[in-house]
Amino acid sequence: MLLAALLAPTIGLTALAASLPPAGAPTEAGMGLSARALARQLHEDGADATIKTLDEHKAWPQLRRAVAAGWSGWIDLVPELINHTDDQTTARLRTALRLALPRNPRAVLAVVDPGNGPLLGAGVLCTPHGMTAHWRTTSIRAVSDVHDIHLAHQAADCQAALSAANTVTGKANSGT
């Protein structure tokens, strides 16, 4: 009993340390920008004004890092923003979503276009082209662990895109 009482603070601190992001990892508080504030601006001012603000404050890298880290609130904003961005920003947002896929597959699948469209379709977001073998393996595992009836179609499309590998060379197929 005495041993448990002595170890309790240490165990609590260990649990706290385990729940904190690793040193150097981006935290929303340190970004000077929050998903909630950006969502509010999107709702009140529209996508074009929000994009202009992101440009003026040079906040795109922060937004992309948050998306790539798998933060749901940020991932949820991408569909509304991506329809109004230039080609380079669109490509970078898609790359951030691809990086987020193994980290937060549920959030990424929720923004996948169920019609497999050119901006946010599974054929674009889930293709292994240009990604590492480790990304592909962890993405396949992560997507297969999502059991949500509302995301079943997107998950199936994503699995199909992830599995589209050239069996002769063992290299990922670019989809072209």
Secondary structure, DSSP 8 states (H G I E B T S, - for coil): -HHHHHHHHHHHHHHHHHHS--TT---GGGGT--HHHHHHHHHHH-HHHHHHHHHHTT-HHHHHHHHHTT-HHHHTTHHHHHTTS-HHHHHHHHHHHHHHTTT-HHHHHHHSBTT--TTTBHHHHS--TTS-HHHHHHHHHHHHT---GGGHHHHHHHHHHHH-B-TTT--B----
